[in-house]
Amino acid sequence: MSSTGRPVGRPKKKNTLLEEARDFRDAKALKDKPLTARLYLAGQALAGLLSGRQGSVRVDDVKREAYDWADHMLDDD
């Protein structure tokens, strides 16, 4: 108890569980990022690269390689 005689601890929640879930969803929502041709092709390349790999892979290396493939596909020779 505090010096005023009131209990100390967690304040009462004003939000219902549904409101709390909505607040969490809104706080964690991904920002809208347009799907460019480069991002699409990198995703497709990534799927192909990962399907042929066995064991663990370094994420940075695979990501770089997927973007390299996407850039290569977008090049106008």
C-alpha positions in Angstrom: 0.0 0.0 0.0 1.1 3.5 -0.7 1.2 6.3 1.8 -2.3 7.4 0.7 -3.7 4.0 1.6 -4.3 3.0 -1.9 -3.0 -0.4 -3.2 0.1 -0.2 -5.4 0.4 -2.4 -8.4 -0.9 -2.7 -11.9 -3.4 -0.1 -13.0 -6.7 -1.5 -14.1 -6.9 -2.2 -17.8 -9.4 0.0 -19.6 -9.1 -1.9 -22.8 -11.0 -5.1 -23.5 -9.1 -8.0 -24.9 -10.5 -7.3 -28.4 -9.3 -3.6 -28.2 -5.9 -4.8 -27.0 -5.6 -7.2 -29.9 -6.6 -4.5 -32.4 -4.0 -2.1 -30.9 -1.3 -4.8 -31.2 -2.3 -5.6 -34.8 -2.2 -1.9 -35.8 1.2 -1.4 -34.1 2.7 -4.4 -35.8 1.1 -3.9 -39.2 3.6 -3.8 -42.1 3.9 -0.6 -43.9 2.6 -0.7 -47.4 5.5 -1.2 -49.8 4.8 -1.4 -53.5 5.7 -4.6 -55.2 8.2 -3.7 -57.8 9.4 -5.9 -60.7 12.7 -6.2 -58.9 11.1 -7.3 -55.6 8.9 -9.8 -57.5 11.8 -11.3 -59.4 14.0 -11.5 -56.3 11.2 -13.4 -54.6 10.9 -15.8 -57.5 14.7 -16.3 -57.6 14.8 -16.8 -53.8 12.2 -19.6 -54.1 14.3 -21.3 -56.7 17.6 -20.8 -54.8 16.1 -22.2 -51.6 14.5 -25.2 -53.2 17.8 -26.5 -54.5 19.8 -26.0 -51.3 20.3 -28.5 -48.6 21.4 -27.8 -45.1 21.8 -24.4 -43.6 22.5 -21.3 -45.7 23.6 -17.8 -44.9 20.7 -15.5 -45.2 22.7 -12.5 -46.4 24.4 -14.6 -49.2 21.1 -16.0 -50.5 19.4 -12.6 -50.3 22.2 -11.0 -52.3 22.2 -13.8 -54.9 18.4 -13.5 -55.3 18.7 -9.7 -55.9 21.7 -10.4 -58.3 19.4 -12.7 -60.3 16.6 -10.1 -60.3 19.0 -7.4 -61.5 20.3 -9.7 -64.2 16.8 -10.5 -65.4 15.9 -6.8 -65.6 19.0 -5.8 -67.5 18.5 -4.6 -71.0 21.4 -6.0 -73.0 
